[in-house]
Amino acid sequence: MTVGLIQMKIAEAQVDNLAKTIDAVRALAKKGAQIISTSELFLSRYFCQKKDDRFFSLAEAIPGPTTNAFSLVAREMGVVIVVSVFEKAGTKYFNTAAVIDADGTLLGTYRKMHIPDDPEHGYGEATYFSSGDLGVRVFETKYARIAPMICWDQWFPEGARIAASEGAQILFYPTAIGWHKNDSKPIRAAEHDAWQTVQRSHSIANNIFTVAVNRVGVEDDLRFWGTSFVSDPYGRVIAKGSTKGEKNIIVKCDLGLIEAMRKDWPFLDSRKIGHG
Amino acid sequence: MTVGLIQMKIAEAQVDNLAKTIDAVRALAKKGAQIISTSELFLSRYFCQKKDDRFFSLAEAIPGPTTNAFSLVAREMGVVIVVSVFEKAGTKYFNTAAVIDADGTLLGTYRKMHIPDDPEHGYGEATYFSSGDLGVRVFETKYARIAPMICWDQWFPEGARIAASEGAQILFYPTAIGWHKNDSKPIRAAEHDAWQTVQRSHSIANNIFTVAVNRVGVEDDLRFWGTSFVSDPYGRVIAKGSTKGEKNIIVKCDLGLIEAMRKDWPFLDSRKIGHG
């Protein structure tokens, strides 16, 4: 099983980001990627740095223009796609990941549950998004059972645990995380490392793969740190992007390692404390 | 606040291990350590590699000879001690950590909940220990609020989460973990790294300190890998023992970092999923 990650800089115009991402899906698919993920809110600059009601107009329905476009390319290339969407659902707005199967079917969505409310450091997401109301979701795709979660969710072991308990083999975290211009150098290093460590740990504690897909480049006060990566069930990083450059990452994941590791370290089966 | 970790080789005779550990407590206390932890079951060789009813005779009551001895040295030196004990309680046997305050008071015990049942790799603990029946416990000591858990517990994020939610500032994991002679080289490296990563991650996800204290040296089929360490709330390793040598480790922990980090990354307060 092979996954593809699209680590890219985000341009001003949505249409440019859409076209570039579709090109990346095709390129990754041609190289053998079977499940491909975008980064978080890749269609636009990271507008959550500012409070401006006009940004609500970026939201769209699901199904809608973006998921329709990716359904077409999923079917065309025979790939599963995890696509991040700023979703408008009735009167509510969500930070959502849609999962599209290899035949173009929209399998469903996950809505980000943990919404950072930290405008001081550039993450004023509570202005825009309601907390997800769908819980953790696991999707049976053509190539693997996957659970999409989003960015700030990645700091919470609970979501990873629930996903693995419900059969997920790979976690996908579309992400938009970076350094704020006011962060000190030691804090920058600590945060960057902690971000990788906590996700590698989800892999370890649950014997599964974890995929983090981040944007890269400077936007206003944030320098997004890229570093998109894939962790195997032992927490070993088997592919990684740089902190600066764009990259389409492709890497094989031996899903057999999940059950092999569970024979020695059956963490899920030997838990004595529930996860609610 | 300063912690002390006793990473040592375990001799055949219990009395030698007891004397050496009490010496180490005194030495660490003289250097300024305020909370000191033993490794797991440090009084004896790691008997769980074999199934032999005679080993049950190693168990003792709490309070009992071992906790009494450490109460005396705790009061003598004015230090808090986390001491691992093979506990006999009525008809049951537990793998237990006792917490003794700086005035010698036995504050209470934690009984290991996750018992490895893996005789093939040398960890046949289910032969000897019942699963702990006290839940996760947090103790208010003279110097900090601490939660002792034990070895295999360290792979489970739930315990760390509960401890932090109940106010723990430092997790202490007395441990006996090593490489089995039949482990392949890649698996050895992966397990050793995963063991550190998952515990550093408890620090990150909960904004707290984590202390792991492991034995070292070869005993039968296991080579215990030492690597006792302390992680700060960002998952940074601020002190570490080697994989081979004995060491009394001492390191300052700035508990103020806990609240400072929580201002930026308030993981506990922003959780959307309970932990049971």
Contacts between the chains, C-beta under 8 A, distances in Angstrom:
chain1	res1	chain2	res2	distance
A	113	B	272	4.3
A	113	B	273	7.0
A	114	B	270	6.0
A	114	B	271	7.5
A	114	B	272	5.7
A	116	B	270	7.9
A	117	B	270	7.7
A	118	B	264	7.1
A	121	B	264	6.7
A	131	B	272	5.9
A	132	B	272	7.8
A	136	B	273	7.5
A	152	B	270	8.0
A	155	B	204	7.4
A	155	B	205	6.1
A	155	B	265	7.0
A	155	B	267	5.4
A	156	B	205	7.0
A	156	B	267	6.8
A	156	B	271	6.2
A	156	B	272	7.8
A	156	B	273	6.7
A	157	B	157	3.6
A	157	B	158	7.8
A	157	B	161	6.8
A	157	B	201	7.6
A	157	B	205	5.6
A	158	B	157	7.9
A	158	B	161	7.6
A	158	B	271	6.9
A	158	B	273	3.9
A	158	B	274	7.6
A	158	B	275	6.1
A	159	B	273	6.2
A	161	B	157	6.8
A	161	B	158	7.6
A	162	B	273	7.0
A	190	B	234	4.0
A	190	B	235	7.7
A	190	B	236	6.0
A	191	B	234	7.4
A	193	B	234	7.6
A	193	B	235	6.8
A	193	B	236	7.5
A	194	B	204	4.6
A	194	B	234	5.1
A	194	B	235	4.9
A	197	B	197	5.9
A	197	B	200	5.4
A	197	B	201	5.5
A	197	B	204	6.1
A	197	B	235	4.9
A	198	B	201	4.9
A	198	B	204	4.8
A	198	B	205	5.8
A	198	B	235	7.4
A	200	B	197	5.4
A	200	B	201	7.6
A	201	B	157	7.6
A	201	B	197	5.5
A	201	B	198	4.9
A	201	B	200	7.6
A	201	B	201	3.3
A	201	B	205	7.9
A	204	B	155	7.4
A	204	B	194	4.7
A	204	B	197	6.1
A	204	B	198	4.8
A	204	B	201	8.0
A	205	B	155	6.1
A	205	B	156	7.0
A	205	B	157	5.6
A	205	B	198	5.8
A	205	B	201	7.9
A	234	B	190	4.0
A	234	B	191	7.3
A	234	B	193	7.6
A	234	B	194	5.1
A	235	B	190	7.8
A	235	B	193	6.7
A	235	B	194	4.9
A	235	B	197	4.8
A	235	B	198	7.4
A	236	B	190	6.0
A	236	B	193	7.5
A	264	B	118	7.1
A	264	B	121	6.7
A	265	B	155	7.0
A	267	B	155	5.4
A	267	B	156	6.8
A	270	B	114	6.0
A	270	B	116	7.9
A	270	B	117	7.7
A	270	B	152	8.0
A	271	B	114	7.5
A	271	B	156	6.2
A	271	B	158	6.9
A	272	B	113	4.3
A	272	B	114	5.7
A	272	B	131	5.9
A	272	B	132	7.8
A	272	B	156	7.8
A	273	B	113	7.0
A	273	B	136	7.5
A	273	B	156	6.7
A	273	B	158	4.0
A	273	B	159	6.2
A	273	B	162	6.9
A	273	B	275	7.6
A	273	B	276	6.2
A	274	B	158	7.6
A	274	B	275	7.9
A	274	B	276	3.2
A	275	B	158	6.1
A	275	B	273	7.6
A	275	B	274	7.9
A	275	B	275	6.0
A	275	B	276	5.3
A	276	B	273	6.4
A	276	B	274	3.2
A	276	B	275	5.4
A	276	B	276	4.0
